[in-house]
Amino acid sequence: MDDSSDNIRVIGWGNDEKCTVYAIEVFDDNVEYIEMGNEPNRIRQYVNDKHHIIFNWDVQLQWSDFNGIAYSKNDQSLYELRYPNNTNYINQTHDLRWYPIIKEGELN
């Protein structure tokens, strides 16, 4: 689920028919808050002093409903939770990670 070089790491997540919990640790000081979930279950959580964020919903969400985006204090999108682009092979447990959002004109 995560990699030691990731700026946002998944601590863990789980769900059942009544709830979903998703916990992450943020190592990038530029991340101010993260939004996750689909409407009407979209949640915004701010990074705390320990750089942990725990999301919880009172409904069951699948990973494809997370739609996670990490933002700066200026509301600029910095990272997104997704599978890697431009690949033919995906490891479902390892490759669903927080990837930097590359803006037009920026280099990888």
DRENTORKOL-3810 file (N, C-alpha, C; in nm, 4 decimals):
REM DRENTORKOL-3810
@n.u->0.0803; n.v->-0.1203; n.w->0.0000; ca.u->0.0000; ca.v->0.0000; ca.w->0.0000; c.u->0.0843; c.v->0.1263; c.w->0.0000
@n.u->0.2039; n.v->0.1207; n.w->0.0529; ca.u->0.2841; ca.v->0.2410; ca.w->0.0568; c.u->0.4286; c.v->0.2084; c.w->0.0244
@n.u->0.5087; n.v->0.3104; n.w->0.0166; ca.u->0.6500; ca.v->0.2970; ca.w->-0.0110; c.u->0.7217; c.v->0.3922; c.w->0.0827
@n.u->0.8396; n.v->0.3536; n.w->0.1286; ca.u->0.9102; ca.v->0.4358; ca.w->0.2271; c.u->0.9478; c.v->0.5733; c.w->0.1738
@n.u->0.9458; n.v->0.5915; n.w->0.0415; ca.u->0.9783; ca.v->0.7223; ca.w->-0.0156; c.u->0.8552; c.v->0.8085; c.w->-0.0419
@n.u->0.7364; n.v->0.7559; n.w->-0.0160; ca.u->0.6140; ca.v->0.8318; ca.w->-0.0409; c.u->0.6011; c.v->0.9488; c.w->0.0559
@n.u->0.5541; n.v->1.0624; n.w->0.0054; ca.u->0.5302; ca.v->1.1792; ca.w->0.0906; c.u->0.3991; c.v->1.1692; c.w->0.1664
@n.u->0.3088; n.v->1.0849; n.w->0.1193; ca.u->0.1853; ca.v->1.0524; ca.w->0.1907; c.u->0.1775; c.v->0.9004; c.w->0.1926
@n.u->0.1730; n.v->0.8428; n.w->0.3118; ca.u->0.1724; ca.v->0.6972; ca.w->0.3252; c.u->0.0420; c.v->0.6490; c.w->0.3872
@n.u->-0.0063; n.v->0.5399; n.w->0.3353; ca.u->-0.1254; ca.v->0.4762; ca.w->0.3906; c.u->-0.0834; c.v->0.3982; c.w->0.5145
@n.u->-0.1466; n.v->0.4277; n.w->0.6274; ca.u->-0.1241; ca.v->0.3505; ca.w->0.7494; c.u->-0.2118; c.v->0.2263; c.w->0.7449
@n.u->-0.3357; n.v->0.2427; n.w->0.6975; ca.u->-0.4255; ca.v->0.1293; ca.w->0.6831; c.u->-0.5658; c.v->0.1764; c.w->0.6516
@n.u->-0.6471; n.v->0.0832; n.w->0.6078; ca.u->-0.7870; ca.v->0.1145; ca.w->0.5839; c.u->-0.8682; c.v->-0.0137; c.w->0.5902
@n.u->-0.9955; n.v->0.0026; n.w->0.6182; ca.u->-1.0851; ca.v->-0.1116; ca.w->0.6241; c.u->-1.2283; c.v->-0.0648; c.w->0.6132
@n.u->-1.3162; n.v->-0.1587; n.w->0.5799; ca.u->-1.4577; ca.v->-0.1249; ca.w->0.5712; c.u->-1.5426; c.v->-0.2486; c.w->0.5954
@n.u->-1.6662; n.v->-0.2248; n.w->0.6276; ca.u->-1.7678; ca.v->-0.3285; ca.w->0.6315; c.u->-1.8963; c.v->-0.2648; c.w->0.5827
@n.u->-2.0077; n.v->-0.3310; n.w->0.5999; ca.u->-2.1326; ca.v->-0.2771; ca.w->0.5448; c.u->-2.1807; c.v->-0.1509; c.w->0.6150
@n.u->-2.1213; n.v->-0.1152; n.w->0.7301; ca.u->-2.1682; ca.v->0.0010; ca.w->0.8066; c.u->-2.0700; c.v->0.1160; c.w->0.8136
@n.u->-1.9436; n.v->0.0943; n.w->0.7765; ca.u->-1.8474; ca.v->0.2042; ca.w->0.7907; c.u->-1.7226; c.v->0.1797; c.w->0.7069
@n.u->-1.6443; n.v->0.2874; n.w->0.6906; ca.u->-1.5145; ca.v->0.2827; ca.w->0.6245; c.u->-1.4196; c.v->0.3707; c.w->0.7041
@n.u->-1.2969; n.v->0.3235; n.w->0.7245; ca.u->-1.1926; ca.v->0.3994; ca.w->0.7937; c.u->-1.0682; c.v->0.3964; c.w->0.7069
@n.u->-1.0015; n.v->0.5114; n.w->0.6958; ca.u->-0.8812; ca.v->0.5235; ca.w->0.6132; c.u->-0.7838; c.v->0.6144; c.w->0.6870
@n.u->-0.6627; n.v->0.5646; n.w->0.7152; ca.u->-0.5638; ca.v->0.6410; ca.w->0.7921; c.u->-0.4366; c.v->0.6597; c.w->0.7106
@n.u->-0.3830; n.v->0.7819; n.w->0.7149; ca.u->-0.2604; ca.v->0.8139; ca.w->0.6416; c.u->-0.1668; c.v->0.8963; c.w->0.7282
@n.u->-0.0411; n.v->0.8998; n.w->0.6851; ca.u->0.0607; ca.v->0.9834; ca.w->0.7476; c.u->0.1189; c.v->1.0728; c.w->0.6389
@n.u->0.1310; n.v->1.2018; n.w->0.6675; ca.u->0.1753; ca.v->1.3007; ca.w->0.5689; c.u->0.3155; c.v->1.3486; c.w->0.6055
@n.u->0.4096; n.v->1.3392; n.w->0.5104; ca.u->0.5478; ca.v->1.3811; ca.w->0.5321; c.u->0.5840; c.v->1.5079; c.w->0.4551
@n.u->0.4938; n.v->1.5585; n.w->0.3748; ca.u->0.5180; ca.v->1.6805; ca.w->0.2983; c.u->0.4555; c.v->1.7975; c.w->0.3732
@n.u->0.5394; n.v->1.8900; n.w->0.4211; ca.u->0.4908; ca.v->2.0048; ca.w->0.4981; c.u->0.4056; c.v->2.0997; c.w->0.4152
@n.u->0.4073; n.v->2.0854; n.w->0.2836; ca.u->0.3244; ca.v->2.1706; ca.w->0.1977; c.u->0.1783; c.v->2.1273; c.w->0.1959
@n.u->0.1499; n.v->2.0054; n.w->0.2429; ca.u->0.0120; ca.v->1.9561; ca.w->0.2441; c.u->-0.0600; c.v->2.0150; c.w->0.3642
@n.u->-0.1657; n.v->2.0882; n.w->0.3379; ca.u->-0.2469; ca.v->2.1526; ca.w->0.4418; c.u->-0.3677; c.v->2.0656; c.w->0.4786
@n.u->-0.4332; n.v->2.0110; n.w->0.3751; ca.u->-0.5504; ca.v->1.9289; ca.w->0.4002; c.u->-0.5689; c.v->1.8296; c.w->0.2858
@n.u->-0.6530; n.v->1.7293; n.w->0.3126; ca.u->-0.6845; ca.v->1.6273; ca.w->0.2131; c.u->-0.8358; c.v->1.6106; c.w->0.2092
@n.u->-0.8883; n.v->1.5978; n.w->0.0887; ca.u->-1.0305; ca.v->1.5682; ca.w->0.0703; c.u->-1.0423; c.v->1.4292; c.w->0.0102
@n.u->-1.1408; n.v->1.3536; n.w->0.0614; ca.u->-1.1651; ca.v->1.2184; ca.w->0.0105; c.u->-1.3139; c.v->1.1888; c.w->0.0092
@n.u->-1.3531; n.v->1.0962; n.w->-0.0783; ca.u->-1.4906; ca.v->1.0504; ca.w->-0.0863; c.u->-1.5648; c.v->1.1140; c.w->-0.2023
@n.u->-1.6760; n.v->1.0527; n.w->-0.2368; ca.u->-1.7668; ca.v->1.1071; ca.w->-0.3383; c.u->-1.8763; c.v->1.1862; c.w->-0.2688
@n.u->-1.9368; n.v->1.2799; n.w->-0.3401; ca.u->-2.0535; ca.v->1.3503; ca.w->-0.2858; c.u->-2.1663; c.v->1.2499; c.w->-0.2689
@n.u->-2.2412; n.v->1.2498; n.w->-0.1666; ca.u->-2.2445; ca.v->1.3461; ca.w->-0.0558; c.u->-2.1529; c.v->1.3081; c.w->0.0608
@n.u->-2.0594; n.v->1.2160; n.w->0.0368; ca.u->-1.9720; ca.v->1.1671; ca.w->0.1428; c.u->-1.8311; c.v->1.2238; c.w->0.1352
@n.u->-1.8144; n.v->1.3404; n.w->0.0728; ca.u->-1.6815; ca.v->1.4026; ca.w->0.0611; c.u->-1.6450; c.v->1.4643; c.w->0.1955
@n.u->-1.5221; n.v->1.4365; n.w->0.2414; ca.u->-1.4747; ca.v->1.4863; ca.w->0.3704; c.u->-1.3436; c.v->1.5613; c.w->0.3498
@n.u->-1.3284; n.v->1.6714; n.w->0.4210; ca.u->-1.2019; ca.v->1.7459; ca.w->0.4243; c.u->-1.1430; c.v->1.7305; c.w->0.5643
@n.u->-1.0157; n.v->1.6877; n.w->0.5693; ca.u->-0.9440; ca.v->1.6747; ca.w->0.6965; c.u->-0.8127; c.v->1.7515; c.w->0.6862
@n.u->-0.7817; n.v->1.8265; n.w->0.7909; ca.u->-0.6570; ca.v->1.9019; ca.w->0.7963; c.u->-0.5475; c.v->1.8189; c.w->0.8620
@n.u->-0.4240; n.v->1.8390; n.w->0.8177; ca.u->-0.3100; ca.v->1.7675; ca.w->0.8745; c.u->-0.2886; c.v->1.8176; c.w->1.0171
@n.u->-0.2757; n.v->1.7244; n.w->1.1128; ca.u->-0.2531; ca.v->1.7646; ca.w->1.2519; c.u->-0.1033; c.v->1.7728; c.w->1.2833
@n.u->-0.0707; n.v->1.8069; n.w->1.4057; ca.u->0.0695; ca.v->1.8248; ca.w->1.4459; c.u->0.1531; c.v->1.6982; c.w->1.4302
@n.u->0.0889; n.v->1.5838; n.w->1.4390; ca.u->0.1610; ca.v->1.4568; ca.w->1.4260; c.u->0.1598; c.v->1.4064; c.w->1.2819
@n.u->0.1021; n.v->1.4844; n.w->1.1929; ca.u->0.0978; ca.v->1.4539; ca.w->1.0497; c.u->0.0142; c.v->1.3310; c.w->1.0174
@n.u->-0.0814; n.v->1.2994; n.w->1.1028; ca.u->-0.1726; ca.v->1.1879; ca.w->1.0772; c.u->-0.3110; c.v->1.2414; c.w->1.0419
@n.u->-0.3776; n.v->1.1701; n.w->0.9551; ca.u->-0.5165; ca.v->1.2015; ca.w->0.9222; c.u->-0.5935; c.v->1.0699; c.w->0.9234
@n.u->-0.7083; n.v->1.0710; n.w->0.9884; ca.u->-0.7961; ca.v->0.9545; ca.w->0.9874; c.u->-0.9318; c.v->0.9976; c.w->0.9327
@n.u->-0.9711; n.v->0.9333; n.w->0.8248; ca.u->-1.1030; ca.v->0.9562; ca.w->0.7655; c.u->-1.1950; c.v->0.8443; c.w->0.8113
@n.u->-1.3185; n.v->0.8777; n.w->0.8395; ca.u->-1.4166; ca.v->0.7743; ca.w->0.8677; c.u->-1.5530; c.v->0.8164; c.w->0.8147
@n.u->-1.6196; n.v->0.7198; n.w->0.7558; ca.u->-1.7524; ca.v->0.7385; ca.w->0.6994; c.u->-1.8463; c.v->0.6370; c.w->0.7622
@n.u->-1.9721; n.v->0.6713; n.w->0.7738; ca.u->-2.0707; ca.v->0.5770; ca.w->0.8276; c.u->-2.1397; c.v->0.4984; c.w->0.7165
@n.u->-2.0700; n.v->0.4851; n.w->0.6041; ca.u->-2.1153; ca.v->0.4040; ca.w->0.4911; c.u->-1.9959; c.v->0.3240; c.w->0.4396
@n.u->-2.0235; n.v->0.2199; n.w->0.3656; ca.u->-1.9173; ca.v->0.1405; ca.w->0.3058; c.u->-1.8706; c.v->0.2078; c.w->0.1771
@n.u->-1.7414; n.v->0.2368; n.w->0.1677; ca.u->-1.6827; ca.v->0.2911; ca.w->0.0455; c.u->-1.5829; c.v->0.1909; c.w->-0.0096
@n.u->-1.5766; n.v->0.1807; n.w->-0.1395; ca.u->-1.4740; ca.v->0.1018; ca.w->-0.2068; c.u->-1.3555; c.v->0.1945; c.w->-0.2368
@n.u->-1.2395; n.v->0.1373; n.w->-0.2636; ca.u->-1.1216; ca.v->0.2196; ca.w->-0.2920; c.u->-1.1482; c.v->0.3144; c.w->-0.4083
@n.u->-1.2291; n.v->0.2722; n.w->-0.5043; ca.u->-1.2561; ca.v->0.3562; ca.w->-0.6214; c.u->-1.3430; c.v->0.4775; c.w->-0.5877
@n.u->-1.4012; n.v->0.4804; n.w->-0.4674; ca.u->-1.4814; ca.v->0.5942; ca.w->-0.4227; c.u->-1.4015; c.v->0.6932; c.w->-0.3379
@n.u->-1.2766; n.v->0.6631; n.w->-0.3088; ca.u->-1.1978; ca.v->0.7522; ca.w->-0.2231; c.u->-1.1712; c.v->0.8876; c.w->-0.2896
@n.u->-1.1293; n.v->0.8864; n.w->-0.4153; ca.u->-1.1042; ca.v->1.0116; ca.w->-0.4895; c.u->-1.0229; c.v->1.1113; c.w->-0.4072
@n.u->-0.9144; n.v->1.0650; n.w->-0.3486; ca.u->-0.8344; ca.v->1.1491; ca.w->-0.2608; c.u->-0.7504; c.v->1.2517; c.w->-0.3345
@n.u->-0.7536; n.v->1.3756; n.w->-0.2836; ca.u->-0.6699; ca.v->1.4846; ca.w->-0.3347; c.u->-0.6104; c.v->1.5571; c.w->-0.2142
@n.u->-0.4790; n.v->1.5783; n.w->-0.2176; ca.u->-0.4103; ca.v->1.6543; ca.w->-0.1129; c.u->-0.3850; c.v->1.7957; c.w->-0.1641
@n.u->-0.4121; n.v->1.8950; n.w->-0.0787; ca.u->-0.4034; ca.v->2.0361; ca.w->-0.1185; c.u->-0.3054; c.v->2.1129; c.w->-0.0306
@n.u->-0.2511; n.v->2.2197; n.w->-0.0874; ca.u->-0.1667; ca.v->2.3134; ca.w->-0.0132; c.u->-0.2553; c.v->2.4143; c.w->0.0592
@n.u->-0.1934; n.v->2.5002; n.w->0.1394; ca.u->-0.2716; ca.v->2.6041; ca.w->0.2083; c.u->-0.3299; c.v->2.7049; c.w->0.1109
@n.u->-0.2785; n.v->2.7088; n.w->-0.0138; ca.u->-0.3317; ca.v->2.7957; ca.w->-0.1186; c.u->-0.4320; c.v->2.7226; c.w->-0.2073
@n.u->-0.4798; n.v->2.6084; n.w->-0.1607; ca.u->-0.5783; ca.v->2.5270; ca.w->-0.2321; c.u->-0.5282; c.v->2.4709; c.w->-0.3650
@n.u->-0.3969; n.v->2.4580; n.w->-0.3785; ca.u->-0.3391; ca.v->2.3967; ca.w->-0.4976; c.u->-0.3351; c.v->2.2457; c.w->-0.4763
@n.u->-0.3827; n.v->2.1692; n.w->-0.5738; ca.u->-0.3775; ca.v->2.0234; ca.w->-0.5629; c.u->-0.2335; c.v->1.9761; c.w->-0.5800
@n.u->-0.1882; n.v->1.8926; n.w->-0.4858; ca.u->-0.0489; ca.v->1.8469; ca.w->-0.4839; c.u->-0.0343; c.v->1.6974; c.w->-0.5128
@n.u->-0.1242; n.v->1.6167; n.w->-0.4585; ca.u->-0.1182; ca.v->1.4708; ca.w->-0.4735; c.u->-0.2582; c.v->1.4171; c.w->-0.4980
@n.u->-0.2626; n.v->1.3000; n.w->-0.5633; ca.u->-0.3899; ca.v->1.2325; ca.w->-0.5803; c.u->-0.3709; c.v->1.0833; c.w->-0.5531
@n.u->-0.4729; n.v->1.0231; n.w->-0.4949; ca.u->-0.4726; ca.v->0.8802; ca.w->-0.4685; c.u->-0.5202; c.v->0.8090; c.w->-0.5933
@n.u->-0.4332; n.v->0.7255; n.w->-0.6508; ca.u->-0.4681; ca.v->0.6598; ca.w->-0.7768; c.u->-0.3687; c.v->0.5473; c.w->-0.8043
@n.u->-0.3958; n.v->0.4775; n.w->-0.9126; ca.u->-0.2997; ca.v->0.3821; ca.w->-0.9663; c.u->-0.2070; c.v->0.4561; c.w->-1.0619
@n.u->-0.0879; n.v->0.4026; n.w->-1.0894; ca.u->0.0063; ca.v->0.4737; ca.w->-1.1767; c.u->-0.0453; c.v->0.4856; c.w->-1.3193
@n.u->-0.0032; n.v->0.5917; n.w->-1.3852; ca.u->-0.0366; ca.v->0.6127; ca.w->-1.5261; c.u->0.0648; c.v->0.5398; c.w->-1.6136
@n.u->0.0271; n.v->0.5160; n.w->-1.7369; ca.u->0.1174; ca.v->0.4647; ca.w->-1.8398; c.u->0.1872; c.v->0.3355; c.w->-1.8008
@n.u->0.1111; n.v->0.2401; n.w->-1.7525; ca.u->0.1685; ca.v->0.1102; ca.w->-1.7200; c.u->0.0716; c.v->0.0003; c.w->-1.7627
@n.u->0.1274; n.v->-0.1131; n.w->-1.7990; ca.u->0.0451; ca.v->-0.2270; ca.w->-1.8391; c.u->0.0210; c.v->-0.3231; c.w->-1.7244
@n.u->0.1000; n.v->-0.3120; n.w->-1.6171; ca.u->0.0870; ca.v->-0.4018; ca.w->-1.5034; c.u->0.0604; c.v->-0.3206; c.w->-1.3776
@n.u->-0.0403; n.v->-0.3595; n.w->-1.3010; ca.u->-0.0714; ca.v->-0.2914; ca.w->-1.1753; c.u->-0.0794; c.v->-0.3949; c.w->-1.0646
@n.u->-0.0041; n.v->-0.3718; n.w->-0.9587; ca.u->-0.0139; ca.v->-0.4512; ca.w->-0.8370; c.u->-0.1175; c.v->-0.3811; c.w->-0.7503
@n.u->-0.2352; n.v->-0.4396; n.w->-0.7345; ca.u->-0.3465; ca.v->-0.3703; ca.w->-0.6702; c.u->-0.3169; c.v->-0.3282; c.w->-0.5272
@n.u->-0.2379; n.v->-0.4037; n.w->-0.4543; ca.u->-0.2116; ca.v->-0.3664; ca.w->-0.3149; c.u->-0.0968; c.v->-0.2677; c.w->-0.3011
@n.u->-0.0043; n.v->-0.2671; n.w->-0.3934; ca.u->0.1126; ca.v->-0.1799; ca.w->-0.3819; c.u->0.0997; c.v->-0.0490; c.w->-0.4604
@n.u->0.0343; n.v->-0.0523; n.w->-0.5739; ca.u->0.0359; ca.v->0.0623; ca.w->-0.6651; c.u->-0.0721; c.v->0.1670; c.w->-0.6399
@n.u->-0.1721; n.v->0.1371; n.w->-0.5576; ca.u->-0.2699; ca.v->0.2401; ca.w->-0.5203; c.u->-0.2050; c.v->0.3262; c.w->-0.4139
@n.u->-0.1545; n.v->0.4431; n.w->-0.4575; ca.u->-0.0743; ca.v->0.5286; ca.w->-0.3708; c.u->-0.1045; c.v->0.6745; c.w->-0.4009
@n.u->-0.0424; n.v->0.7611; n.w->-0.3234; ca.u->-0.0539; ca.v->0.9054; ca.w->-0.3423; c.u->0.0566; c.v->0.9506; c.w->-0.4359
@n.u->0.0179; n.v->0.9901; n.w->-0.5564; ca.u->0.1126; ca.v->1.0330; ca.w->-0.6592; c.u->0.1080; c.v->1.1844; c.w->-0.6730
@n.u->0.2253; n.v->1.2467; n.w->-0.6955; ca.u->0.2264; ca.v->1.3913; ca.w->-0.7182; c.u->0.1449; c.v->1.4271; c.w->-0.8424
@n.u->0.0775; n.v->1.5386; n.w->-0.8352; ca.u->0.0037; ca.v->1.5896; ca.w->-0.9510; c.u->0.0989; c.v->1.6791; c.w->-1.0285
@n.u->0.1245; n.v->1.6421; n.w->-1.1514; ca.u->0.2149; ca.v->1.7184; ca.w->-1.2372; c.u->0.1309; c.v->1.8189; c.w->-1.3161
@n.u->0.1644; n.v->1.9437; n.w->-1.2977; ca.u->0.0930; ca.v->2.0491; ca.w->-1.3695; c.u->0.1494; c.v->2.0656; c.w->-1.5098
@n.u->0.0693; n.v->2.1160; n.w->-1.6005; ca.u->0.1149; ca.v->2.1379; ca.w->-1.7374; c.u->0.2382; c.v->2.2273; c.w->-1.7377
@n.u->0.3395; n.v->2.1838; n.w->-1.8114; ca.u->0.4638; ca.v->2.2600; ca.w->-1.8181; c.u->0.5691; c.v->2.2156; c.w->-1.7187
@n.u->0.5318; n.v->2.1314; n.w->-1.6210; ca.u->0.6292; ca.v->2.0795; ca.w->-1.5239; c.u->0.6887; c.v->1.9515; c.w->-1.5769
@n.u->0.8091; n.v->1.9225; n.w->-1.5340; ca.u->0.8753; ca.v->1.7979; ca.w->-1.5719; c.u->0.8497; c.v->1.6941; c.w->-1.4660
@n.u->0.8498; n.v->1.5656; n.w->-1.5049; ca.u->0.8330; ca.v->1.4562; ca.w->-1.4072; c.u->0.9549; c.v->1.4446; c.w->-1.3194
END
